[in-house]
């Protein structure tokens, strides 16, 4: 897999209590297959944050990477917006 073909997501930090790890919640809107109604789906990712620079409420961009621990497979790319 080429380095520039990795998946990227953006989401909001919902937890920063772990050392060098944040939990990022992403949201997507999909149409229900039968009824056609727009449904909101959320998914949480554990993300590697090397410098512990993120806080709860920050909007961040994350990128897929090799497994870092049991359930960490994403890393922090940038902080788009700091929480107010």
C-alpha positions as CSV (number, residue, x, y, z in Angstrom):
1,X,0.0,0.0,0.0
2,X,1.4,3.4,-1.0
3,X,1.9,6.0,1.7
4,X,-0.4,8.6,-0.1
5,X,-3.3,6.1,-0.4
6,X,-4.1,6.0,3.3
7,X,-7.5,6.8,4.6
8,X,-8.1,10.1,6.4
9,X,-11.0,11.2,8.6
10,X,-11.8,14.2,10.6
11,X,-13.7,14.2,13.9
12,X,-14.0,15.6,17.4
13,X,-11.9,14.5,20.4
14,X,-14.1,13.0,23.0
15,X,-11.4,11.7,25.4
16,X,-7.8,12.6,26.2
17,X,-7.3,10.8,29.5
18,X,-4.8,8.2,28.2
19,X,-1.1,8.9,27.7
20,X,-0.3,9.7,24.0
21,X,-3.8,8.5,23.0
22,X,-7.0,10.3,22.2
23,X,-10.4,9.0,21.2
24,X,-11.9,10.7,18.2
25,X,-15.5,10.4,17.2
26,X,-16.4,10.7,13.5
27,X,-19.8,11.3,12.1
28,X,-21.2,10.3,8.7
29,X,-24.6,10.7,7.1
30,X,-25.9,7.7,5.1
31,X,-29.3,7.0,3.5
32,X,-31.2,4.1,5.0
33,X,-31.3,1.3,2.4
34,X,-35.0,0.6,2.6
35,X,-36.7,3.8,3.9
36,X,-34.4,6.4,2.3
37,X,-34.2,8.5,5.5
38,X,-30.8,10.2,6.3
39,X,-29.2,8.4,9.3
40,X,-26.3,9.7,11.3
41,X,-23.6,7.1,12.1
42,X,-20.8,7.7,14.6
43,X,-17.7,5.7,15.1
44,X,-14.9,6.1,17.6
45,X,-11.2,5.7,16.8
46,X,-8.3,5.5,19.2
47,X,-5.6,7.8,17.8
48,X,-1.9,8.2,18.5
49,X,-1.1,11.7,19.8
50,X,2.7,11.7,20.4
51,X,2.9,15.1,22.1
52,X,-0.4,15.0,24.1
53,X,-1.4,18.3,22.4
54,X,-5.1,17.6,21.9
55,X,-7.9,18.4,24.3
56,X,-11.5,17.4,24.5
57,X,-13.6,19.2,21.9
58,X,-10.8,19.8,19.4
59,X,-11.6,19.1,15.7
60,X,-8.7,17.0,14.3
61,X,-7.7,15.2,11.1
62,X,-6.4,11.6,11.5
63,X,-4.7,9.2,9.2
64,X,-4.6,5.4,9.0
65,X,-1.2,3.9,10.0
66,X,0.3,0.5,11.0
67,X,-0.9,-1.0,14.3
68,X,0.6,0.9,17.2
69,X,-1.1,-1.1,20.0
70,X,-4.0,-3.5,20.4
71,X,-6.6,-1.1,19.1
72,X,-4.7,2.0,17.9
73,X,-4.4,2.1,14.1
74,X,-4.7,5.8,13.5
75,X,-2.4,8.8,14.1
76,X,-2.9,12.5,14.4
77,X,-2.2,14.6,11.3
78,X,-3.3,18.0,12.4
79,X,-5.5,20.0,14.8
80,X,-8.0,21.8,12.6
81,X,-9.6,23.8,15.4
82,X,-9.0,24.1,19.1
83,X,-11.9,23.8,21.5
84,X,-13.2,27.1,22.8
